[in-house]
Each structure stands twice: as C-alpha cells, then as structure tokens.
Amino acid sequence: RREVLHGLDLTVEPGTVFGVIGPNGAGKTTTMRCLLDIIRPSAGTISVLGQDPQQGGIALRRRIGYLPGELHLENRTTGRRMVEHFAAISG
C-alpha cells in the first residue's frame, strides 16, 4: 500500500479549460480516474461540477471531457470511426 495524492487540493473555476501536466508518476492519471469514479479514494472528498462522482454516475461523466494519455488508436481506423465508437459507448 502506498499513499498517493496526499494533500491534493484542487479547484477549477466554472467556465475554464484546465489541463493537468507533470512528470510520470506525479498522479495525473490517478487524479483523473478518481474524478471520473473509475477508482475510488480511500480518504478525502471529491466534487465534480458540484456532485460526488460516485453519485453522479453516467450523467456526470457525460459532462466531462477527458483524453487519457494512454489512448491507443487501432492501426486501421479513422478519426470519425473512433469518435462514433466513443459516442456509442458513452451514450
């Protein structure tokens, strides 16, 4: 067991576009996964657009734009097909 994201306190003002950058292992992906309720923190609180991500469910995730750094596109696909695919799985 390892403590990660210790002391993270982040506020993003409404209407802003915000990017998270930093070196490998800094906690960027872990932070995003917590915000999207892909993983759940063992302590602390999270609020995204005024809602707890665990309670907000798919309706909340539809309002969040997230492009993971580890996104791998198939060799024989087009941008349009990938967008259509992600639209289909996210509703």
PDB file of N, CA, C and O in Angstrom, chain B, residues numbered from 101:
ATOM      1  N   ARG B 101       0.851  -1.186   0.000  1.00  0.00           N
ATOM      2  CA  ARG B 101       0.000   0.000   0.000  1.00  0.00           C
ATOM      3  C   ARG B 101       0.884   1.232   0.000  1.00  0.00           C
ATOM      4  O   ARG B 101       1.896   1.317   0.696  1.00  0.00           O
ATOM      5  N   ARG B 102       0.455   2.177  -0.810  1.00  0.00           N
ATOM      6  CA  ARG B 102       1.229   3.401  -0.974  1.00  0.00           C
ATOM      7  C   ARG B 102       0.284   4.591  -0.900  1.00  0.00           C
ATOM      8  O   ARG B 102      -0.824   4.542  -1.434  1.00  0.00           O
ATOM      9  N   GLU B 103       0.709   5.632  -0.257  1.00  0.00           N
ATOM     10  CA  GLU B 103      -0.103   6.841  -0.200  1.00  0.00           C
ATOM     11  C   GLU B 103       0.171   7.679  -1.436  1.00  0.00           C
ATOM     12  O   GLU B 103       1.319   8.011  -1.732  1.00  0.00           O
ATOM     13  N   VAL B 104      -0.884   8.017  -2.149  1.00  0.00           N
ATOM     14  CA  VAL B 104      -0.765   8.860  -3.342  1.00  0.00           C
ATOM     15  C   VAL B 104      -1.755  10.004  -3.241  1.00  0.00           C
ATOM     16  O   VAL B 104      -2.744   9.922  -2.512  1.00  0.00           O
ATOM     17  N   LEU B 105      -1.486  11.061  -3.970  1.00  0.00           N
ATOM     18  CA  LEU B 105      -2.335  12.258  -3.987  1.00  0.00           C
ATOM     19  C   LEU B 105      -2.498  12.878  -2.606  1.00  0.00           C
ATOM     20  O   LEU B 105      -3.497  13.543  -2.333  1.00  0.00           O
ATOM     21  N   HIS B 106      -1.521  12.661  -1.742  1.00  0.00           N
ATOM     22  CA  HIS B 106      -1.573  13.229  -0.393  1.00  0.00           C
ATOM     23  C   HIS B 106      -1.582  14.750  -0.462  1.00  0.00           C
ATOM     24  O   HIS B 106      -0.702  15.351  -1.079  1.00  0.00           O
ATOM     25  N   GLY B 107      -2.566  15.369   0.164  1.00  0.00           N
ATOM     26  CA  GLY B 107      -2.623  16.819   0.253  1.00  0.00           C
ATOM     27  C   GLY B 107      -3.085  17.517  -1.009  1.00  0.00           C
ATOM     28  O   GLY B 107      -2.951  18.736  -1.117  1.00  0.00           O
ATOM     29  N   LEU B 108      -3.624  16.780  -1.964  1.00  0.00           N
ATOM     30  CA  LEU B 108      -4.100  17.414  -3.196  1.00  0.00           C
ATOM     31  C   LEU B 108      -5.348  18.220  -2.900  1.00  0.00           C
ATOM     32  O   LEU B 108      -6.327  17.684  -2.381  1.00  0.00           O
ATOM     33  N   ASP B 109      -5.322  19.486  -3.222  1.00  0.00           N
ATOM     34  CA  ASP B 109      -6.460  20.382  -3.059  1.00  0.00           C
ATOM     35  C   ASP B 109      -6.553  21.175  -4.350  1.00  0.00           C
ATOM     36  O   ASP B 109      -5.688  22.004  -4.633  1.00  0.00           O
ATOM     37  N   LEU B 110      -7.580  20.932  -5.127  1.00  0.00           N
ATOM     38  CA  LEU B 110      -7.673  21.483  -6.468  1.00  0.00           C
ATOM     39  C   LEU B 110      -9.054  22.081  -6.686  1.00  0.00           C
ATOM     40  O   LEU B 110     -10.069  21.432  -6.432  1.00  0.00           O
ATOM     41  N   THR B 111      -9.085  23.307  -7.151  1.00  0.00           N
ATOM     42  CA  THR B 111     -10.344  23.960  -7.511  1.00  0.00           C
ATOM     43  C   THR B 111     -10.195  24.508  -8.917  1.00  0.00           C
ATOM     44  O   THR B 111      -9.242  25.229  -9.214  1.00  0.00           O
ATOM     45  N   VAL B 112     -11.135  24.167  -9.776  1.00  0.00           N
ATOM     46  CA  VAL B 112     -11.154  24.679 -11.142  1.00  0.00           C
ATOM     47  C   VAL B 112     -12.419  25.524 -11.267  1.00  0.00           C
ATOM     48  O   VAL B 112     -13.528  25.032 -11.057  1.00  0.00           O
ATOM     49  N   GLU B 113     -12.247  26.772 -11.602  1.00  0.00           N
ATOM     50  CA  GLU B 113     -13.374  27.689 -11.675  1.00  0.00           C
ATOM     51  C   GLU B 113     -14.291  27.352 -12.860  1.00  0.00           C
ATOM     52  O   GLU B 113     -13.813  26.910 -13.905  1.00  0.00           O
ATOM     53  N   PRO B 114     -15.590  27.558 -12.701  1.00  0.00           N
ATOM     54  CA  PRO B 114     -16.540  27.299 -13.802  1.00  0.00           C
ATOM     55  C   PRO B 114     -16.166  28.086 -15.056  1.00  0.00           C
ATOM     56  O   PRO B 114     -15.744  29.240 -14.982  1.00  0.00           O
ATOM     57  N   GLY B 115     -16.328  27.442 -16.200  1.00  0.00           N
ATOM     58  CA  GLY B 115     -16.072  28.096 -17.471  1.00  0.00           C
ATOM     59  C   GLY B 115     -14.630  28.067 -17.919  1.00  0.00           C
ATOM     60  O   GLY B 115     -14.298  28.632 -18.960  1.00  0.00           O
ATOM     61  N   THR B 116     -13.760  27.417 -17.153  1.00  0.00           N
ATOM     62  CA  THR B 116     -12.358  27.363 -17.538  1.00  0.00           C
ATOM     63  C   THR B 116     -12.035  26.007 -18.166  1.00  0.00           C
ATOM     64  O   THR B 116     -12.695  25.003 -17.901  1.00  0.00           O
ATOM     65  N   VAL B 117     -11.020  26.010 -18.989  1.00  0.00           N
ATOM     66  CA  VAL B 117     -10.470  24.778 -19.536  1.00  0.00           C
ATOM     67  C   VAL B 117      -9.197  24.521 -18.757  1.00  0.00           C
ATOM     68  O   VAL B 117      -8.361  25.413 -18.610  1.00  0.00           O
ATOM     69  N   PHE B 118      -9.049  23.320 -18.264  1.00  0.00           N
ATOM     70  CA  PHE B 118      -7.961  23.020 -17.344  1.00  0.00           C
ATOM     71  C   PHE B 118      -7.223  21.781 -17.812  1.00  0.00           C
ATOM     72  O   PHE B 118      -7.852  20.779 -18.151  1.00  0.00           O
ATOM     73  N   GLY B 119      -5.918  21.832 -17.836  1.00  0.00           N
ATOM     74  CA  GLY B 119      -5.092  20.685 -18.189  1.00  0.00           C
ATOM     75  C   GLY B 119      -4.210  20.298 -17.025  1.00  0.00           C
ATOM     76  O   GLY B 119      -3.791  21.146 -16.238  1.00  0.00           O
ATOM     77  N   VAL B 120      -3.934  19.016 -16.922  1.00  0.00           N
ATOM     78  CA  VAL B 120      -3.063  18.509 -15.865  1.00  0.00           C
ATOM     79  C   VAL B 120      -1.798  17.985 -16.530  1.00  0.00           C
ATOM     80  O   VAL B 120      -1.851  17.064 -17.346  1.00  0.00           O
ATOM     81  N   ILE B 121      -0.667  18.573 -16.179  1.00  0.00           N
ATOM     82  CA  ILE B 121       0.609  18.135 -16.745  1.00  0.00           C
ATOM     83  C   ILE B 121       1.588  17.870 -15.614  1.00  0.00           C
ATOM     84  O   ILE B 121       1.437  18.391 -14.509  1.00  0.00           O
ATOM     85  N   GLY B 122       2.581  17.065 -15.901  1.00  0.00           N
ATOM     86  CA  GLY B 122       3.602  16.770 -14.910  1.00  0.00           C
ATOM     87  C   GLY B 122       4.366  15.529 -15.305  1.00  0.00           C
ATOM     88  O   GLY B 122       4.021  14.872 -16.287  1.00  0.00           O
ATOM     89  N   PRO B 123       5.397  15.201 -14.554  1.00  0.00           N
ATOM     90  CA  PRO B 123       6.220  14.043 -14.890  1.00  0.00           C
ATOM     91  C   PRO B 123       5.484  12.729 -14.632  1.00  0.00           C
ATOM     92  O   PRO B 123       4.484  12.690 -13.915  1.00  0.00           O
ATOM     93  N   ASN B 124       6.000  11.659 -15.229  1.00  0.00           N
ATOM     94  CA  ASN B 124       5.447  10.331 -14.978  1.00  0.00           C
ATOM     95  C   ASN B 124       5.465  10.048 -13.488  1.00  0.00           C
ATOM     96  O   ASN B 124       6.442  10.342 -12.800  1.00  0.00           O
ATOM     97  N   GLY B 125       4.372   9.472 -12.994  1.00  0.00           N
ATOM     98  CA  GLY B 125       4.298   9.115 -11.585  1.00  0.00           C
ATOM     99  C   GLY B 125       3.843  10.230 -10.670  1.00  0.00           C
ATOM    100  O   GLY B 125       3.802  10.048  -9.454  1.00  0.00           O
ATOM    101  N   ALA B 126       3.497  11.389 -11.230  1.00  0.00           N
ATOM    102  CA  ALA B 126       3.094  12.528 -10.398  1.00  0.00           C
ATOM    103  C   ALA B 126       1.660  12.405  -9.877  1.00  0.00           C
ATOM    104  O   ALA B 126       1.286  13.110  -8.939  1.00  0.00           O
ATOM    105  N   GLY B 127       0.849  11.514 -10.477  1.00  0.00           N
ATOM    106  CA  GLY B 127      -0.523  11.324 -10.014  1.00  0.00           C
ATOM    107  C   GLY B 127      -1.580  11.884 -10.939  1.00  0.00           C
ATOM    108  O   GLY B 127      -2.746  11.972 -10.554  1.00  0.00           O
ATOM    109  N   LYS B 128      -1.206  12.264 -12.147  1.00  0.00           N
ATOM    110  CA  LYS B 128      -2.178  12.853 -13.082  1.00  0.00           C
ATOM    111  C   LYS B 128      -3.300  11.865 -13.427  1.00  0.00           C
ATOM    112  O   LYS B 128      -4.481  12.192 -13.315  1.00  0.00           O
ATOM    113  N   THR B 129      -2.920  10.675 -13.840  1.00  0.00           N
ATOM    114  CA  THR B 129      -3.915   9.682 -14.236  1.00  0.00           C
ATOM    115  C   THR B 129      -4.728   9.240 -13.032  1.00  0.00           C
ATOM    116  O   THR B 129      -5.943   9.073 -13.141  1.00  0.00           O
ATOM    117  N   THR B 130      -4.093   9.049 -11.898  1.00  0.00           N
ATOM    118  CA  THR B 130      -4.816   8.665 -10.686  1.00  0.00           C
ATOM    119  C   THR B 130      -5.848   9.721 -10.316  1.00  0.00           C
ATOM    120  O   THR B 130      -6.975   9.388  -9.950  1.00  0.00           O
ATOM    121  N   THR B 131      -5.469  10.990 -10.411  1.00  0.00           N
ATOM    122  CA  THR B 131      -6.405  12.075 -10.117  1.00  0.00           C
ATOM    123  C   THR B 131      -7.605  12.024 -11.047  1.00  0.00           C
ATOM    124  O   THR B 131      -8.748  12.105 -10.597  1.00  0.00           O
ATOM    125  N   MET B 132      -7.347  11.890 -12.342  1.00  0.00           N
ATOM    126  CA  MET B 132      -8.450  11.859 -13.305  1.00  0.00           C
ATOM    127  C   MET B 132      -9.348  10.640 -13.076  1.00  0.00           C
ATOM    128  O   MET B 132     -10.570  10.745 -13.175  1.00  0.00           O
ATOM    129  N   ARG B 133      -8.763   9.513 -12.778  1.00  0.00           N
ATOM    130  CA  ARG B 133      -9.565   8.308 -12.530  1.00  0.00           C
ATOM    131  C   ARG B 133     -10.438   8.465 -11.300  1.00  0.00           C
ATOM    132  O   ARG B 133     -11.552   7.943 -11.263  1.00  0.00           O
ATOM    133  N   CYS B 134      -9.952   9.175 -10.297  1.00  0.00           N
ATOM    134  CA  CYS B 134     -10.783   9.463  -9.122  1.00  0.00           C
ATOM    135  C   CYS B 134     -11.917  10.418  -9.484  1.00  0.00           C
ATOM    136  O   CYS B 134     -13.061  10.217  -9.075  1.00  0.00           O
ATOM    137  N   LEU B 135     -11.594  11.457 -10.252  1.00  0.00           N
ATOM    138  CA  LEU B 135     -12.619  12.430 -10.644  1.00  0.00           C
ATOM    139  C   LEU B 135     -13.726  11.790 -11.486  1.00  0.00           C
ATOM    140  O   LEU B 135     -14.876  12.229 -11.448  1.00  0.00           O
ATOM    141  N   LEU B 136     -13.371  10.753 -12.243  1.00  0.00           N
ATOM    142  CA  LEU B 136     -14.329  10.071 -13.113  1.00  0.00           C
ATOM    143  C   LEU B 136     -14.952   8.846 -12.455  1.00  0.00           C
ATOM    144  O   LEU B 136     -15.746   8.149 -13.086  1.00  0.00           O
ATOM    145  N   ASP B 137     -14.612   8.574 -11.212  1.00  0.00           N
ATOM    146  CA  ASP B 137     -15.101   7.419 -10.458  1.00  0.00           C
ATOM    147  C   ASP B 137     -14.706   6.091 -11.102  1.00  0.00           C
ATOM    148  O   ASP B 137     -15.440   5.107 -11.015  1.00  0.00           O
ATOM    149  N   ILE B 138     -13.551   6.072 -11.744  1.00  0.00           N
ATOM    150  CA  ILE B 138     -13.001   4.822 -12.270  1.00  0.00           C
ATOM    151  C   ILE B 138     -12.322   4.082 -11.119  1.00  0.00           C
ATOM    152  O   ILE B 138     -12.394   2.857 -11.027  1.00  0.00           O
ATOM    153  N   ILE B 139     -11.663   4.841 -10.246  1.00  0.00           N
ATOM    154  CA  ILE B 139     -11.146   4.294  -8.993  1.00  0.00           C
ATOM    155  C   ILE B 139     -11.677   5.181  -7.879  1.00  0.00           C
ATOM    156  O   ILE B 139     -12.036   6.336  -8.111  1.00  0.00           O
ATOM    157  N   ARG B 140     -11.726   4.643  -6.683  1.00  0.00           N
ATOM    158  CA  ARG B 140     -12.277   5.393  -5.559  1.00  0.00           C
ATOM    159  C   ARG B 140     -11.224   5.614  -4.492  1.00  0.00           C
ATOM    160  O   ARG B 140     -10.470   4.706  -4.144  1.00  0.00           O
ATOM    161  N   PRO B 141     -11.183   6.836  -3.979  1.00  0.00           N
ATOM    162  CA  PRO B 141     -10.189   7.137  -2.945  1.00  0.00           C
ATOM    163  C   PRO B 141     -10.543   6.463  -1.625  1.00  0.00           C
ATOM    164  O   PRO B 141     -11.714   6.211  -1.342  1.00  0.00           O
ATOM    165  N   SER B 142      -9.531   6.175  -0.828  1.00  0.00           N
ATOM    166  CA  SER B 142      -9.757   5.577   0.489  1.00  0.00           C
ATOM    167  C   SER B 142     -10.016   6.651   1.546  1.00  0.00           C
ATOM    168  O   SER B 142     -10.451   6.335   2.654  1.00  0.00           O
ATOM    169  N   ALA B 143      -9.756   7.902   1.216  1.00  0.00           N
ATOM    170  CA  ALA B 143      -9.990   9.001   2.149  1.00  0.00           C
ATOM    171  C   ALA B 143     -10.189  10.283   1.350  1.00  0.00           C
ATOM    172  O   ALA B 143      -9.838  10.358   0.173  1.00  0.00           O
ATOM    173  N   GLY B 144     -10.751  11.278   2.000  1.00  0.00           N
ATOM    174  CA  GLY B 144     -10.946  12.578   1.363  1.00  0.00           C
ATOM    175  C   GLY B 144     -12.278  12.665   0.639  1.00  0.00           C
ATOM    176  O   GLY B 144     -13.071  11.723   0.640  1.00  0.00           O
ATOM    177  N   THR B 145     -12.503  13.806   0.029  1.00  0.00           N
ATOM    178  CA  THR B 145     -13.756  14.036  -0.695  1.00  0.00           C
ATOM    179  C   THR B 145     -13.446  14.576  -2.082  1.00  0.00           C
ATOM    180  O   THR B 145     -12.413  15.202  -2.316  1.00  0.00           O
ATOM    181  N   ILE B 146     -14.379  14.311  -2.994  1.00  0.00           N
ATOM    182  CA  ILE B 146     -14.257  14.789  -4.357  1.00  0.00           C
ATOM    183  C   ILE B 146     -15.598  15.370  -4.770  1.00  0.00           C
ATOM    184  O   ILE B 146     -16.653  14.815  -4.462  1.00  0.00           O
ATOM    185  N   SER B 147     -15.543  16.488  -5.467  1.00  0.00           N
ATOM    186  CA  SER B 147     -16.740  17.091  -6.035  1.00  0.00           C
ATOM    187  C   SER B 147     -16.409  17.522  -7.457  1.00  0.00           C
ATOM    188  O   SER B 147     -15.435  18.238  -7.689  1.00  0.00           O
ATOM    189  N   VAL B 148     -17.224  17.081  -8.399  1.00  0.00           N
ATOM    190  CA  VAL B 148     -17.048  17.436  -9.798  1.00  0.00           C
ATOM    191  C   VAL B 148     -18.353  18.067 -10.272  1.00  0.00           C
ATOM    192  O   VAL B 148     -19.411  17.440 -10.226  1.00  0.00           O
ATOM    193  N   LEU B 149     -18.266  19.301 -10.724  1.00  0.00           N
ATOM    194  CA  LEU B 149     -19.455  20.037 -11.141  1.00  0.00           C
ATOM    195  C   LEU B 149     -20.521  20.011 -10.049  1.00  0.00           C
ATOM    196  O   LEU B 149     -21.717  19.911 -10.323  1.00  0.00           O
ATOM    197  N   GLY B 150     -20.053  20.105  -8.795  1.00  0.00           N
ATOM    198  CA  GLY B 150     -20.943  20.158  -7.645  1.00  0.00           C
ATOM    199  C   GLY B 150     -21.499  18.816  -7.195  1.00  0.00           C
ATOM    200  O   GLY B 150     -22.355  18.773  -6.311  1.00  0.00           O
ATOM    201  N   GLN B 151     -21.029  17.719  -7.784  1.00  0.00           N
ATOM    202  CA  GLN B 151     -21.552  16.401  -7.432  1.00  0.00           C
ATOM    203  C   GLN B 151     -20.434  15.456  -7.013  1.00  0.00           C
ATOM    204  O   GLN B 151     -19.295  15.590  -7.459  1.00  0.00           O
ATOM    205  N   ASP B 152     -20.767  14.514  -6.164  1.00  0.00           N
ATOM    206  CA  ASP B 152     -19.861  13.424  -5.828  1.00  0.00           C
ATOM    207  C   ASP B 152     -19.815  12.496  -7.037  1.00  0.00           C
ATOM    208  O   ASP B 152     -20.867  12.030  -7.476  1.00  0.00           O
ATOM    209  N   PRO B 153     -18.640  12.209  -7.593  1.00  0.00           N
ATOM    210  CA  PRO B 153     -18.568  11.352  -8.774  1.00  0.00           C
ATOM    211  C   PRO B 153     -19.212   9.974  -8.580  1.00  0.00           C
ATOM    212  O   PRO B 153     -19.728   9.399  -9.539  1.00  0.00           O
ATOM    213  N   GLN B 154     -19.191   9.439  -7.358  1.00  0.00           N
ATOM    214  CA  GLN B 154     -19.823   8.146  -7.108  1.00  0.00           C
ATOM    215  C   GLN B 154     -21.338   8.231  -7.269  1.00  0.00           C
ATOM    216  O   GLN B 154     -21.977   7.262  -7.679  1.00  0.00           O
ATOM    217  N   GLN B 155     -21.900   9.370  -6.953  1.00  0.00           N
ATOM    218  CA  GLN B 155     -23.353   9.551  -7.066  1.00  0.00           C
ATOM    219  C   GLN B 155     -23.769  10.080  -8.436  1.00  0.00           C
ATOM    220  O   GLN B 155     -24.883   9.821  -8.891  1.00  0.00           O
ATOM    221  N   GLY B 156     -22.881  10.819  -9.089  1.00  0.00           N
ATOM    222  CA  GLY B 156     -23.208  11.459 -10.366  1.00  0.00           C
ATOM    223  C   GLY B 156     -23.377  10.499 -11.520  1.00  0.00           C
ATOM    224  O   GLY B 156     -24.150  10.764 -12.441  1.00  0.00           O
ATOM    225  N   GLY B 157     -22.664   9.384 -11.483  1.00  0.00           N
ATOM    226  CA  GLY B 157     -22.803   8.343 -12.493  1.00  0.00           C
ATOM    227  C   GLY B 157     -22.564   8.820 -13.914  1.00  0.00           C
ATOM    228  O   GLY B 157     -21.801   9.755 -14.159  1.00  0.00           O
ATOM    229  N   ILE B 158     -23.228   8.160 -14.833  1.00  0.00           N
ATOM    230  CA  ILE B 158     -23.028   8.430 -16.255  1.00  0.00           C
ATOM    231  C   ILE B 158     -23.460   9.843 -16.638  1.00  0.00           C
ATOM    232  O   ILE B 158     -22.857  10.452 -17.522  1.00  0.00           O
ATOM    233  N   ALA B 159     -24.486  10.370 -15.990  1.00  0.00           N
ATOM    234  CA  ALA B 159     -24.944  11.727 -16.314  1.00  0.00           C
ATOM    235  C   ALA B 159     -23.830  12.748 -16.053  1.00  0.00           C
ATOM    236  O   ALA B 159     -23.663  13.699 -16.817  1.00  0.00           O
ATOM    237  N   LEU B 160     -23.083  12.550 -14.988  1.00  0.00           N
ATOM    238  CA  LEU B 160     -21.971  13.455 -14.683  1.00  0.00           C
ATOM    239  C   LEU B 160     -20.823  13.231 -15.663  1.00  0.00           C
ATOM    240  O   LEU B 160     -20.246  14.192 -16.173  1.00  0.00           O
ATOM    241  N   ARG B 161     -20.490  11.978 -15.929  1.00  0.00           N
ATOM    242  CA  ARG B 161     -19.366  11.693 -16.829  1.00  0.00           C
ATOM    243  C   ARG B 161     -19.615  12.208 -18.241  1.00  0.00           C
ATOM    244  O   ARG B 161     -18.661  12.520 -18.955  1.00  0.00           O
ATOM    245  N   ARG B 162     -20.857  12.302 -18.654  1.00  0.00           N
ATOM    246  CA  ARG B 162     -21.166  12.859 -19.978  1.00  0.00           C
ATOM    247  C   ARG B 162     -20.803  14.337 -20.079  1.00  0.00           C
ATOM    248  O   ARG B 162     -20.644  14.862 -21.181  1.00  0.00           O
ATOM    249  N   ARG B 163     -20.672  15.004 -18.947  1.00  0.00           N
ATOM    250  CA  ARG B 163     -20.361  16.435 -18.935  1.00  0.00           C
ATOM    251  C   ARG B 163     -18.870  16.721 -18.822  1.00  0.00           C
ATOM    252  O   ARG B 163     -18.462  17.882 -18.783  1.00  0.00           O
ATOM    253  N   ILE B 164     -18.056  15.673 -18.769  1.00  0.00           N
ATOM    254  CA  ILE B 164     -16.624  15.822 -18.557  1.00  0.00           C
ATOM    255  C   ILE B 164     -15.876  15.407 -19.814  1.00  0.00           C
ATOM    256  O   ILE B 164     -16.131  14.334 -20.361  1.00  0.00           O
ATOM    257  N   GLY B 165     -14.958  16.243 -20.275  1.00  0.00           N
ATOM    258  CA  GLY B 165     -14.095  15.875 -21.391  1.00  0.00           C
ATOM    259  C   GLY B 165     -12.777  15.350 -20.856  1.00  0.00           C
ATOM    260  O   GLY B 165     -12.092  16.033 -20.095  1.00  0.00           O
ATOM    261  N   TYR B 166     -12.425  14.145 -21.249  1.00  0.00           N
ATOM    262  CA  TYR B 166     -11.195  13.529 -20.749  1.00  0.00           C
ATOM    263  C   TYR B 166     -10.529  12.756 -21.874  1.00  0.00           C
ATOM    264  O   TYR B 166     -11.136  11.866 -22.470  1.00  0.00           O
ATOM    265  N   LEU B 167      -9.282  13.099 -22.163  1.00  0.00           N
ATOM    266  CA  LEU B 167      -8.499  12.383 -23.149  1.00  0.00           C
ATOM    267  C   LEU B 167      -7.330  11.729 -22.419  1.00  0.00           C
ATOM    268  O   LEU B 167      -6.372  12.410 -22.054  1.00  0.00           O
ATOM    269  N   PRO B 168      -7.398  10.422 -22.206  1.00  0.00           N
ATOM    270  CA  PRO B 168      -6.326   9.757 -21.457  1.00  0.00           C
ATOM    271  C   PRO B 168      -5.026   9.742 -22.230  1.00  0.00           C
ATOM    272  O   PRO B 168      -5.026   9.613 -23.454  1.00  0.00           O
ATOM    273  N   GLY B 169      -3.933   9.872 -21.530  1.00  0.00           N
ATOM    274  CA  GLY B 169      -2.621   9.854 -22.159  1.00  0.00           C
ATOM    275  C   GLY B 169      -2.261   8.509 -22.741  1.00  0.00           C
ATOM    276  O   GLY B 169      -1.450   8.425 -23.663  1.00  0.00           O
ATOM    277  N   GLU B 170      -2.861   7.443 -22.207  1.00  0.00           N
ATOM    278  CA  GLU B 170      -2.531   6.112 -22.686  1.00  0.00           C
ATOM    279  C   GLU B 170      -3.473   5.636 -23.790  1.00  0.00           C
ATOM    280  O   GLU B 170      -3.557   4.437 -24.058  1.00  0.00           O
ATOM    281  N   LEU B 171      -4.175   6.557 -24.425  1.00  0.00           N
ATOM    282  CA  LEU B 171      -5.101   6.213 -25.505  1.00  0.00           C
ATOM    283  C   LEU B 171      -4.332   5.654 -26.694  1.00  0.00           C
ATOM    284  O   LEU B 171      -3.421   6.301 -27.212  1.00  0.00           O
ATOM    285  N   HIS B 172      -4.697   4.466 -27.120  1.00  0.00           N
ATOM    286  CA  HIS B 172      -4.059   3.839 -28.272  1.00  0.00           C
ATOM    287  C   HIS B 172      -5.115   3.630 -29.348  1.00  0.00           C
ATOM    288  O   HIS B 172      -6.117   2.952 -29.118  1.00  0.00           O
ATOM    289  N   LEU B 173      -4.897   4.200 -30.496  1.00  0.00           N
ATOM    290  CA  LEU B 173      -5.833   4.048 -31.604  1.00  0.00           C
ATOM    291  C   LEU B 173      -5.442   2.838 -32.435  1.00  0.00           C
ATOM    292  O   LEU B 173      -4.260   2.539 -32.610  1.00  0.00           O
ATOM    293  N   GLU B 174      -6.452   2.149 -32.941  1.00  0.00           N
ATOM    294  CA  GLU B 174      -6.186   0.990 -33.780  1.00  0.00           C
ATOM    295  C   GLU B 174      -5.506   1.442 -35.068  1.00  0.00           C
ATOM    296  O   GLU B 174      -5.694   2.576 -35.508  1.00  0.00           O
ATOM    297  N   ASN B 175      -4.729   0.568 -35.663  1.00  0.00           N
ATOM    298  CA  ASN B 175      -3.987   0.903 -36.879  1.00  0.00           C
ATOM    299  C   ASN B 175      -4.894   1.198 -38.070  1.00  0.00           C
ATOM    300  O   ASN B 175      -4.554   2.040 -38.901  1.00  0.00           O
ATOM    301  N   ARG B 176      -6.020   0.535 -38.170  1.00  0.00           N
ATOM    302  CA  ARG B 176      -6.863   0.671 -39.362  1.00  0.00           C
ATOM    303  C   ARG B 176      -8.193   1.338 -39.054  1.00  0.00           C
ATOM    304  O   ARG B 176      -9.244   0.811 -39.421  1.00  0.00           O
ATOM    305  N   THR B 177      -8.169   2.450 -38.408  1.00  0.00           N
ATOM    306  CA  THR B 177      -9.409   3.154 -38.118  1.00  0.00           C
ATOM    307  C   THR B 177      -9.253   4.616 -38.506  1.00  0.00           C
ATOM    308  O   THR B 177      -8.147   5.103 -38.743  1.00  0.00           O
ATOM    309  N   THR B 178     -10.368   5.292 -38.563  1.00  0.00           N
ATOM    310  CA  THR B 178     -10.344   6.723 -38.862  1.00  0.00           C
ATOM    311  C   THR B 178     -10.759   7.491 -37.613  1.00  0.00           C
ATOM    312  O   THR B 178     -11.323   6.924 -36.677  1.00  0.00           O
ATOM    313  N   GLY B 179     -10.478   8.762 -37.615  1.00  0.00           N
ATOM    314  CA  GLY B 179     -10.919   9.611 -36.511  1.00  0.00           C
ATOM    315  C   GLY B 179     -12.424   9.569 -36.344  1.00  0.00           C
ATOM    316  O   GLY B 179     -12.930   9.498 -35.225  1.00  0.00           O
ATOM    317  N   ARG B 180     -13.138   9.612 -37.455  1.00  0.00           N
ATOM    318  CA  ARG B 180     -14.605   9.578 -37.411  1.00  0.00           C
ATOM    319  C   ARG B 180     -15.104   8.287 -36.744  1.00  0.00           C
ATOM    320  O   ARG B 180     -16.005   8.324 -35.906  1.00  0.00           O
ATOM    321  N   ARG B 181     -14.511   7.151 -37.123  1.00  0.00           N
ATOM    322  CA  ARG B 181     -14.946   5.879 -36.537  1.00  0.00           C
ATOM    323  C   ARG B 181     -14.665   5.835 -35.039  1.00  0.00           C
ATOM    324  O   ARG B 181     -15.462   5.297 -34.271  1.00  0.00           O
ATOM    325  N   MET B 182     -13.547   6.393 -34.628  1.00  0.00           N
ATOM    326  CA  MET B 182     -13.235   6.409 -33.189  1.00  0.00           C
ATOM    327  C   MET B 182     -14.214   7.309 -32.432  1.00  0.00           C
ATOM    328  O   MET B 182     -14.684   6.939 -31.356  1.00  0.00           O
ATOM    329  N   VAL B 183     -14.523   8.482 -32.981  1.00  0.00           N
ATOM    330  CA  VAL B 183     -15.484   9.374 -32.329  1.00  0.00           C
ATOM    331  C   VAL B 183     -16.853   8.711 -32.259  1.00  0.00           C
ATOM    332  O   VAL B 183     -17.523   8.785 -31.229  1.00  0.00           O
ATOM    333  N   GLU B 184     -17.276   8.066 -33.341  1.00  0.00           N
ATOM    334  CA  GLU B 184     -18.551   7.357 -33.352  1.00  0.00           C
ATOM    335  C   GLU B 184     -18.567   6.245 -32.313  1.00  0.00           C
ATOM    336  O   GLU B 184     -19.578   6.026 -31.645  1.00  0.00           O
ATOM    337  N   HIS B 185     -17.454   5.548 -32.179  1.00  0.00           N
ATOM    338  CA  HIS B 185     -17.340   4.471 -31.189  1.00  0.00           C
ATOM    339  C   HIS B 185     -17.495   5.031 -29.775  1.00  0.00           C
ATOM    340  O   HIS B 185     -18.282   4.516 -28.980  1.00  0.00           O
ATOM    341  N   PHE B 186     -16.737   6.090 -29.464  1.00  0.00           N
ATOM    342  CA  PHE B 186     -16.823   6.660 -28.120  1.00  0.00           C
ATOM    343  C   PHE B 186     -18.201   7.268 -27.853  1.00  0.00           C
ATOM    344  O   PHE B 186     -18.691   7.205 -26.726  1.00  0.00           O
ATOM    345  N   ALA B 187     -18.823   7.844 -28.856  1.00  0.00           N
ATOM    346  CA  ALA B 187     -20.183   8.369 -28.689  1.00  0.00           C
ATOM    347  C   ALA B 187     -21.157   7.246 -28.385  1.00  0.00           C
ATOM    348  O   ALA B 187     -22.039   7.398 -27.540  1.00  0.00           O
ATOM    349  N   ALA B 188     -21.005   6.131 -29.059  1.00  0.00           N
ATOM    350  CA  ALA B 188     -21.902   4.993 -28.847  1.00  0.00           C
ATOM    351  C   ALA B 188     -21.767   4.418 -27.450  1.00  0.00           C
ATOM    352  O   ALA B 188     -22.772   4.083 -26.822  1.00  0.00           O
ATOM    353  N   ILE B 189     -20.539   4.297 -26.948  1.00  0.00           N
ATOM    354  CA  ILE B 189     -20.374   3.694 -25.624  1.00  0.00           C
ATOM    355  C   ILE B 189     -20.657   4.654 -24.482  1.00  0.00           C
ATOM    356  O   ILE B 189     -20.891   4.223 -23.353  1.00  0.00           O
ATOM    357  N   SER B 190     -20.638   5.959 -24.765  1.00  0.00           N
ATOM    358  CA  SER B 190     -20.917   6.917 -23.696  1.00  0.00           C
ATOM    359  C   SER B 190     -22.336   7.456 -23.741  1.00  0.00           C
ATOM    360  O   SER B 190     -22.743   8.225 -22.871  1.00  0.00           O
ATOM    361  N   GLY B 191     -23.082   7.054 -24.750  1.00  0.00           N
ATOM    362  CA  GLY B 191     -24.485   7.494 -24.836  1.00  0.00           C
ATOM    363  C   GLY B 191     -24.612   8.864 -25.427  1.00  0.00           C
ATOM    364  O   GLY B 191     -25.723   9.375 -25.567  1.00  0.00           O
TER     365      GLY B 191
END
